[in-house]
Amino acid sequence: MPWIDSDHRKRRLASNNKNKVLPMNAIRRLSAAICLSSFCLSPLLAHAGEVEVLHWWTSPGEKRAAETLKKLVEAKGHTWKDFAVAGGGGEAAMTVLKTRAVSGNPPAAAQIKGPDIQEWGELGLLADLNDVAAEGKWDQLLPPQVAQIMKYKGDYVAVPVNVHRVNWLYINPEVFKKAGATPPTTLDELFAAADKLKAAGFTPLAHGSQPWQDGTLFENLVLSKMGPEGYRKAFVELDKETLTGAQMADVFAALKKLHSYVDADAAGREWNVATGMVINGKAGMQIMGDWAKSEFTAAGKVAGKDYQCLPFPGTQQAFDYNIDSLVMFKLSNAENRKAQEDLARAVLDPSFQKDFSLNKGSIPVRLDVDMKPFDSCAQQSMKDFKAASASNNLVPSMAHSMAASSYVQGAIFDVVTNFFNDPAADPQKAAQQLGAAIQAAAQ
């Protein structure tokens, strides 16, 4: 195209018009002509940058949720570079991130959560978001428990995306009806329902036997049997007596019983595939966080009608939370830094908060978002989140990197998964192994 070589054209015009005074309208026409080239940008595009985002929102429902954020960033004139790494628990994504960070080439933002934020902060790689936070009044906007997690030494280094509830039990009511089972409110009732489902030829519990999914079952049982106080002693305080005591042995015994309701093909199954088993009527139940709800939504299913989400039996007064957050890394390019800050602003935009959680199955981290567009499960979740916050019954998810370091989490996963897949494993011995493994990992 003849106008691409803008510098050559401007030099020729300057030579031809040497010693001439151009009329004002000619100057305007010249400016307009130059502005047709790619070298004359609007104020918006002049500051456009690239924002690379590492995340593991890769299931169909999660992809739609991430797309809403991408559109907001691109509306600011920036380029979104998607860095999606499959794996529902984020282990694969963290492996890739560590490799990038060590090589001095981290992305602009990465999906990092809980105590891991502090570990990355200690490395001196994180950018502060204090100016953006002050401008957006994050301290007033966010629940105190959430704001604290997003800071390193008092500085905002991450932005919270949403709040997930981990202690959910999903059931297919049509399958329950066929099996003559009743939605459970206690563990004993859950086992009774599972027996009926099994007798009727259904898989009682849809599950993917991956370490983080096994850990999700385990922490729900700990919360059910030991309550919020016992849960925090085990996974936050790492209290040895709690970890090795009789109650923990009872938890392992219940975990073994749950395994008897899982089908033989569970090994390595992704969580959303397990959700599909409940959706299509092959299984009666799934124990999973509310991100599973996005799969029901994507399949056109209606909460309260086609499926039910219940607090995991025995945890009705508690809220086991998982908060998605994007941590920002230090960038040297000013335009990319601007894009990074606009990304942080977009995450807490009320419209994004609504749209993202509607797609993801979560609830907004902003408590002022209108919940009317949300389904009955999300409305109940927000109500329970506020109530649990007021009654000190909020607990951070161990399996989803909110409670302890990645080293402690890995030690728990090893013990739990080995036990879960060993029919001869002893619950009391497993509790002792758990205490020893955590003690070693925490040193």
N, C-alpha and C positions, 0 to 999 in steps of 0.2 A: 504494500500500500504506500502511496507517494508521501504520506505525511509522517511515516514512522521515523525517518532520519531527521528528528527535530533540530538537533544541534547544527547540522549542515545547513538546514533551511534558514535558521536564525542568522548564521554567519553570512549567507548569501544576501539576505534582506538587509543586514547591517551595511554590507559593502555597497549594495545598490543605492542605498539611501544616505550614504555618507555626505555630510555637509547639507542635508536637507532637513527641514523641519516638517514633521508629519502633522497633518490636521488631526484634531481630537478624534473624529470618527474613524480615521485610518488607524489610529493607535488602538481604538477599541476593537476594530476588526482584526488587527494583528494579535491582540491579546486573546480574542476568541479563537482565532485559528490555532494559536499555540496551545490553548487550553483543550483543544480537541485531541492533542497528543497525550500519551500516557505519562508525560512528565508534569502535567498540570492537574493536580488532584484537589478534590474538595477538602475542606478542613477535616472532615470525618476520616477520609481515606488517607490523608497525609500522616495520620498517627496510627494507621492500621498496623497490626503486628500479627504474629503467629502464636497460637497457644496450643501446645501439645499436652494432651491429657491421658495419663495412664490410668486405666480402670479395668474392672472385670464385670461390667454390666453387659453381658453377652447373650443372655437368654432372650427370646423374642420380646417378652414384656419389658425387660430391662433396656433393651436396645431402643425401644420407643421412648422410654423415660429419658435416656441419654440424648436422644435426638432433640428433645425440647430445649436442653441446655445448649446444644450446638447451634440451634437456630438463633437463640438470644445473643450468643457471642458473635455470630456472623452478621447479625443485624447491626452490630456496632462497627462493621467494616473489617473485622479481623478474620483470620483464617484459622479454622479449627483443624488440628491434626490429631486424628483419632489413634490412640495407642491402646487398643483393647486386647487383653490377655485372658483367654478363657480359663475358667476355674472358679466355681462359686464361692470358695472360701478365701481366695486371693493369694494362696501360697505361690502359684506360678507367677503371678504379677509381681510379688515381692522379690522373687528370685531375679526376674528381669530388671527390676528397678535397681537392685543392689549392684548389678553388673554395670548399668548405665551410670550410676552415681560414682562408683569407684573409678570409672574411666573419665570422669569430669564432664559428662554429658547427660545430666538429668533432664527429664521433661519439665515443662513449666509447672504442671500440677500432677499430683498422683493421689490415688485413693488410698489413704493411710488413716488408721483409726486408733483411738484409745491410747494406751501407754506407748505404743510404737511411735507416736508423735514426739514424745519426750526423747526417745532414743535417737530419732533423726535430728532433733534439735541439738542434742549434745555434739553432733558431728559438725555443727556450724554451717549446714548447707541450706537452711530454711530462710526464706524471706519474710520480713514482718509485714503484717497487714494493718498496722495500727491506724494509719491515716484513713484507710477505707473503713475500718471498724468504727472510728470516731465519727466519720461522716454519716455512716448508716446507723449509729447509735446501737451497736451490737450488744453492749452491756445491758441496755434497757430492753432490747428486743428478745434476747435469748434467755431461756431458763438458766439459772446460775450453774446447775450441774453440767449443762452443755457448754457454756462459755468457758468453764474451767478446763475442760478437755481440749479446747481449741487453742490454748495458750501454752507457750514455753517461756518460763521465767517471767510471766506477766505480759508477754507480747503475743498478740494474735499471729499465729503462723498457719492457721488452717481455717476453713469455713465449713460449717456443718450443712449438710445437704437435706437430711431428713431423719426421722426416728422410726426404727423398726421395733416391733415387739417379737421376741423370739419364742415366748411361751404360748404358742398357738397350737391347737389341735384341729385339723381339717377333717371333716367327714362328708361322705356322699350319702345323703339321706335316703335316696332310692335304694342303694345297696344295703343300708341299715334296715330299711323296711323289709326287703326281701329276706334278710337273715333273721328278722325278728329281734334285732338288737336295739338298745336304747342309748342315746347320746350320754357319755359318761361325765360324771362330775367328781369322781374319786378314782384313785388308781385301781381299787378293787373292781369298780364298775367298768373301767377301761379293759381290764383283763377279761371280765365276763363278756363284754361286747366282742372282744377279739376272738374268744372261743366260739361264739355264735357265728361270726363271720367266717371263721375257718371251717366250721362244720357245714356251712352253706356253700362252700367251694370258692370263696373269695380269698384274696390275699388280705389278711387283716391289716397289716401295716406296710404301706409303701415306703421304701427306704433305699437310699443309695449308700452302700457301705464304703464311704470315704472317711478319712480321719475326722474332718470337720463336721460331717454329718453324724458320725458316731458320737462326737463330742456334744453335738446339739441335743441328742437324746439324753445323754448323761447329765448335762446341766439342768435340763428340765426335771429329771428325776431328783437331783439334789435339791432344787428349789421346792419341789413338791414334798419331799420327805423331811427336809431340814429347815424350811422356811427362809425368809430373807436374811435373818441374822446368821443362821448356820451357813448359808450360801456365801455371804461376805467373809465369814471366818475362813472358809475353805479356799475361796478363789481370789480374794483381795488381800486378806491378812496372811494367808498361807499358814494357818494355825495347824501345827503338826497333830495335836490331839484330835482336832476335828477331822482332819484328813484320814487318820488311821483308826478312828473310833467305830463303835458298833453301828451307828447310823450310816456311816459311809459304806460299811459292809452290806447293810440292807439295801443301799442304793445299787451296789453292784449286783446283788441278787435280783433286784427288779429289772436291771438292764439285761441280765441273762434271760429272764422270762420274756422280755420284749423281743429278744432275738428269735425266740421260737415262733413268733408271728410274722417274721420277715421271709420273703420267698428266697429260693436258692440262687436266683440270678442277681441278687442285690449288689454284689461286689463291683465297685467302680462305677456304679450307675450315677449319672448326674441328678441333682436334686429336682430339676424341672421335668425330667423324664419320670421320676417317681410321682411328681404332682400329676402328670398326665395319666398315671394309673388310676388315681382317684377320680379324675375328670371323666375318663372313659368307662368307669364302672368296674375295672378289674380289681381295685383295692377299695377298702372301706375307709381307711384313715391314713393321715400323714402327720407327723410331728415336725413342724418347720416354722420358721419365721414368716412374717406377713408378706415378704417378697413373693412367696408362693401364690399369693392372691392375684398377682399380676398375670399368672398363667391361666387362672380361671377366667379372668377378665378377657384375656386375649382369645379364649375359646368361646366367648359369648355367654358365659355362665353368670348367673345372678346370685349375689350373696343372700343367704337366708332362704333361698328357694332351691337352687341347683346344688348348692353346697352350704355347709355351716362351718363357721370358725368359732371355736370355743377356747377359753383359757385352758391351758393344759391342766388336767385334773389335779386339784390340790394347790394350784397357784392362782386362784381367782383374785386374791387381794394384792398380788405382786405384779410387777412389770419388769421383765427381763429385757433390757434394751440393747440395741445395736444401732449406733449412729454412723451413717455414712458421712465421710468428710473428705475434702480435697485439701491436701497440704501443698503449699507453694514453695518452690525452690528458687534460690537466688539466680537471677538472670543478669547478664551484662548488657544485653540489647535493650535500649530504652523503649522502642516500639513494642517489643515483646513483653516488657514489664508492664506497659500500659494495658496490653491485651490481658495479661494475667490479672491485673486489678479489676478490669471490667468483667472478667470471669467470676471473680469473687463477688462483685456487686450483683451479677446476674443470678448467682446461686440463691441469694436471699431476697430476690425480687418476688413479691407476693404471687404474681401470675406463674412464675416458675415453680415456686413452692407447691402451689396447687396442682399444676399440670404434671410435675414430676411424680408426686406422691400418688396421684390418680393412676398413673401408668405403672408405678413401681409397687403399689400395694401398701405403701408406708403411710405415715402421717407427717404433716409439715413440722419442721423444727420451730417455725414461727407459730406461737400459740394464738395469734390474732387472725389466722386465716379462717375464712368461713367454711365450716365443715358440711354445709348443706349439700354440695355436689358429691360428697363422698358416700360410699355404701355403708351399710349398717355395721360391718366389721370395723371399718376405720373410725366411724363415729364412736363406737364402744372403746376402741383403742385409745383415742384421744381423751375420752372421759376417764379411763382407767389410768392413763399416764399422769394426768393432773392429780388424781386422787392418790396414786402411789407416791408421787413427788411430795405431797403434803403429809403423808403418813410414814415417810421414810421406808417405803417398800419398793423403791426403785433399786434394781441390781444390774450391774454391768455384765454383759454376756462374755463368758470365758471363751466359748467356742468361736466367737466372732471378734476377738482381739480387743475387747473393751475392759477386761478385768486385770490381766497380768501381762508380763512381758512375753514376747514371742518364744523365749527359751522355756519359760514355765508352761506356756500353752502347748508347746511341742512335747514336753515331758508328759503332760496329761494325755494328749492324743495317743502317744505310744502305749501307755498303760491301758487306756480305755479300749483302743482298737484291738490290741492283742487279746484282751479279755473277751471282748465282744465276739471275736472269731475263734475262740477256743472253747469247745463244748465242755472240756474237763476243767476249766479254770475255776479256782476257788475264790469266792467273794471276799472272805477275810484276808486271804493272802494278797488279793488285788489291792485292798485298802492300804495294807502295809507297803506294798510296792509303790502306790501312788504317793504316799508321804515321803518315801525315800527319794523317788524321782524328782519331786518338786523341790525338796531340800537341796539336792545336788544342782538342779537347774538355776535355783535362786542365788547361789553363791557367786 
